[in-house]
Amino acid sequence: MSCVQCKESASFKEYRHKNVVCLLGDIRIARGYYHCKHCGHGHFPWDGVLRLSERALTLGAEEIVTLGGSLDAFGTVAKRTLPKMSGLKLSESTVQRTTEDAGKRLAEQLQAGKTFGQKTVWDWHIDANGKTCAYLSVDATGVMMQGPEGAKADGRMAYVGMIFNPQPRQTEDERLSRPCDGVRYLAGHYTLAELGEQMRRQAAQVGVGQATQWIALTDAGSGLEHWIDMYFPLAIKIVDFHHASEYLENLAKVYRSDAEGKTLTDEWCHRLKHEGGAVMLKELQGLDLRRLSKAARKMYDAALTYFTNHVGRMNYPEYLSNGWHIGSGGVESACKTVVNQRLCLGGMRWCEAGSDHVCHLRALYRSDPDQWEAYWGYPDYAMAA
Ligand SMILES: [Zn+2]
């Protein structure tokens, strides 16, 4: 047996016992202890083979504890879910630390440039012109934070990025509700630069480069347009249709009375969809502003600014005739399913590291199932599935 420290030969000393938590509960194992007289280092080779965690959980136990901690509150998992599903009785803090450690390792591996599983080129769907299309999207959502010793702290934004292969739209009014044929999420308290690097690696691993057309859907939030230019310069940028319509709706409601406001909203949204952002911008510029209240003027200015800044990414008639998706509903729902559903329940507050680690795990779990499997070391999942 060679020493793990200095590679000289280490000799067997004795068997030593250790209490270990496996999927079936607590067990006691005896494993050989080896000592190296060159550097004085002692080690247990069998611990490495079993991939025992720092808290003496086997890999199988660590995985289900982490899965539990990723899906529900640590206390609930410790008291109810784990005992019921596996018979494991662990403290809340063991569930929390095990989950956060796994998330930390995941974050470090992603940061170091690792991707999980085999490179596979997705079967990108084709648009109305026969071009294969790869979609990407990014959005941000808030997580409540807690300072040291329960002190109040500002919330932190978590970014959620996704690479996806949505099914082609069947009708013009369809929102993105059908499951995607391929989805990868990333989530965490990233800087946009970190997210960009990691998104590119995920994109490369699923063959975004093989798709003819890249489409980036966002709500045009702060910094996102520039981010797309930096990391996905070939992507056509589309502003989420529903965000653009919301500006029109807010304005229509104060520009006209109730019923008329509704009619005007429909009229404007229809125009935006079928004649595009440039036509709608012209209409806004031509509105009679003399009767506008102060509040209405504010809505008008907001709409005008949004349309002026993003008109080049609101060519909806063209996008629709190409058969492209025009809504960022996918990433908005990902903010909820990946982040909010676990991290924003009932006044939950997090420390930044813990929140970041759980975000990463949840993004991994909500991605195509091969991702979680590959991270936990089931190499044949893709072939078996
Ligand atoms: Zn040694």
Residues whose N, C-alpha, C, O or C-beta is under 5 A from the ligand:
A	BS01	ZN	C3 Q5 C6 K7 E8 C36 H38 C39 G40 H41
